[in-house]
Every structure is written in structure tokens, then in C-alpha cells.
Amino acid sequence: MQPKATRIPTLLVTGSNGQLGFELRRSLAPLGHVIALDRAGCDLARPDELRRLVRELRPDIIVNPAAYTAVDKAETETSLAHAINGTAPGVFAEEAKALGSLLVHYSTDYVFDGRKVGAYVESDAVNPQSVYGKSKLAGERAIAASGATALVFRTCWVAGAHGGNFAKTMLKLGRERDSLRVIADQFGAPTTAALIADVTAQIVSRHWLHDRRDAFPAGVYHLAAAGETTWHGYANEVLRGAAARGVELKVDPALIEAIPTTAYPLPAPRPANSRLNTGMLRETFDIHLPDWQQGIQFLLDQILS
Ligand SMILES: NC(=O)c1ccc[n+]([C@@H]2O[C@H](COP(=O)([O-])OP(=O)(O)OC[C@H]3O[C@@H](n4cnc5c(N)ncnc54)[C@H](OP(=O)(O)O)[C@@H]3O)[C@@H](O)[C@H]2O)c1
């Protein structure tokens, strides 16, 4: 039998040093030729350069985890946050449309105000309360306006082995301090960058590379680990997991003080309810999303090994 002559797809990945960018480099590698660029190689604050780069590389798939993620700093760096999170995704979308390529982009629970009772579905009304949330919503809207074939995954409470996150902060503080106070009235699901990256690769492989593209279910999907907790419950899981792995902690995980959001004021407001209903993603793409605790235990194995 003759070997099948297939062209290897080119995938452009932005923000290669971010939590998610790092994991995407791993998960997308079996799908084709991955060109992963950091800020120096692909600066989202420079739209003309983005256009030139995409036209030169002609990727079959653009995967854009790069973002302005400094939520509090965004309150004062409004135009930079909007350029990176609002304008740049629109530029990628326009270029993807011109090439007939797929755009995969990531958004956030911060597009919601967090006042809903129960988990947010994709069609719920958006109402971002922070500059970061507004800038991410602008990115979603620019993609929709372009008419490009795009997947936008809204996720929440992301943690990866590469980069900074709440789990790593708790590990550091738990070793240094004998008491900790953590917010217990915001709800969400800690979601590992590895899970988001693996789900991205599965969907792109099964539904874009190996299925009929005219039936491709483009759109906005909620992608988060199963279950829910608070930052306090999350801290408890991380520190109990660390203690079980022999880490010497100053703090007793059972004695972490639960505090309300009002006791820890920050420049940018956070949604009290970050619960994302993932039913549409699970049903459309036949994807199983494991419990958040499973992801955090894997993460601890990686971080502490
Ligand atoms: N982290 C969360 O809890 C969370 C929650 C919901 C949604 N999300 C979304 O999920 C996606 C991935 O987040 P993440 O946690 O992986 O973020 P991250 O770890 O902060 O990584 C963001 C990456 O974007 C890069 N970046 C920033 N400005 C850039 C620019 N002008 N040009 C090119 N790259 C630039 C950063 O580069 P440097 O390394 O040079 O700074 C960094 O590598 C983002 O879209 C984010 O909005 C994140």
C-alpha cells in the first residue's frame, strides 16, 4: 500500500512562555509543525507586525493564549490591556479568515459580573466589571465581527507548572507563614493549563484536522474542570497535598482562616461567581472534564517533584 501523502499542518502558538502557552507547545506537538513564539517573537501590542507575521507564516491554525493577564495593573494600563486583549485577537481573526485558517482563542469568566445564581452558560448576558474583563470581551467581539472560523474557550482559575499562579503562591506562603487568610466567598473551579491544552489539542485534531470543515462547530465554549470550590477550599487542597508529599509547612492547612472578599480589597473587582457550565463543550465535542482536585494533584506532582 502506498503511504498517504499528507501535508503537515502549521500551528502558530503565541505567548509560549505563559502557563497555557507552555502546555500548548506540548499538547499540539503531535498535530503538526508548531511555531511557538514568545512576546519578543510575536508582540500582541503591535498589530501591524502581527499581520505581517501571519501573512509570512501562513499557519493553518492560530492558537492565541497570549494575553494581558495582570488583572489589577490593567485598571491603570487600560490602553495596553485593550490593545493586547481586545485588538490583537481581532487582527488574528481577520488574518485567519483571509487564509481560511482556524483561530483558537481563550477568554475568561471575568466577562460576567458574577451575580448569577448557578453556573454561567455561554448565552448568559455579559457584564464585565474590570478593565481586564472588558478588554477580554472586546477580544471576543472582535473575533465574532471578523467572521473567521474560531473557537473561543472561556476558562477560569488557571494554574500551570510553568508560570505564576495561586497554587504556587499558597505553597510559598504555607512554607513561610504560620497563619494564612484566604477568600471564601468567591466560587469557581481551579483548572490546569494542561487540561485546557489537552482539550484544545483533542478538539482541533478530531474536529478540524480529521473531520468535515463545513460542519465545524465554531463558537464560544466554557472550558473548566468539573466541580467547584472557593479560594479557601483551593488553598486547603494545595497545602494538604503538599503536606502529604512531605513538604514542611509552617501553616496547618486545617487552620487557614476563611475571610470575605471585603477583607482583602484589590484594585480590580473579581466575580463572586466564576462557575462555568461546561455542558455545551462536553456534548458538542464528546469531551470528559475531570474534577478540579485531580488536576491540582497532578500539578502538585509536577511542581514538587
Ligand atoms: N490565569 C487565569 O487564571 C485565567 C483565567 C481565565 C482566563 N484566562 C485566559 O487564559 C489565557 C492563558 O492565560 P495564562 O494563565 O496562560 O496567562 P499567563 O501565564 O499570564 O501568560 C500570558 C502570556 O501572554 C504573554 N504576553 C503578555 N503580553 C504580551 C504581548 N504584548 N505580546 C505577546 N505576548 C504577551 C506573556 O508574556 P511574558 O511571559 O513576556 O509576560 C505570557 O507569556 C489568557 O487568554 C487568559 O486571559 C486566564
The ligand as a Gaussian input file, in Angstrom:
#p B3LYP/6-31G(d) Opt

LIG

0 1
 N       -4.714000      32.819000      34.563000
 C       -6.016000      32.701000      34.785000
 O       -6.452000      32.450000      35.916000
 C       -7.010000      32.833000      33.654000
 C       -8.376000      32.766000      33.949000
 C       -9.295000      32.870000      32.904000
 C       -8.839000      33.039000      31.610000
 N       -7.507000      33.134000      31.368000
 C       -7.081000      33.332000      29.983000
 O       -6.374000      32.172000      29.591000
 C       -5.326000      32.528000      28.672000
 C       -3.999000      31.979000      29.165000
 O       -3.711000      32.542000      30.437000
 P       -2.383000      32.167000      31.238000
 O       -2.786000      31.912000      32.639000
 O       -1.594000      31.161000      30.498000
 O       -1.638000      33.567000      31.189000
 P       -0.135000      33.902000      31.566000
 O        0.523000      32.743000      32.228000
 O       -0.147000      35.224000      32.251000
 O        0.545000      34.053000      30.144000
 C        0.221000      35.104000      29.309000
 C        1.304000      35.182000      28.264000
 O        0.992000      36.271000      27.415000
 C        2.202000      36.920000      27.122000
 N        2.022000      38.300000      26.747000
 C        1.675000      39.368000      27.511000
 N        1.700000      40.475000      26.776000
 C        2.079000      40.106000      25.522000
 C        2.303000      40.799000      24.313000
 N        2.174000      42.132000      24.226000
 N        2.668000      40.093000      23.218000
 C        2.844000      38.754000      23.289000
 N        2.673000      38.041000      24.408000
 C        2.287000      38.722000      25.504000
 C        3.026000      36.830000      28.383000
 O        4.356000      37.033000      28.026000
 P        5.520000      37.324000      29.093000
 O        5.913000      35.938000      29.548000
 O        6.555000      38.020000      28.287000
 O        4.904000      38.176000      30.150000
 C        2.709000      35.421000      28.824000
 O        3.613000      34.504000      28.258000
 C       -5.396000      34.037000      28.535000
 O       -6.187000      34.362000      27.426000
 C       -6.129000      34.485000      29.779000
 O       -6.795000      35.710000      29.584000
 C       -6.584000      33.018000      32.350000

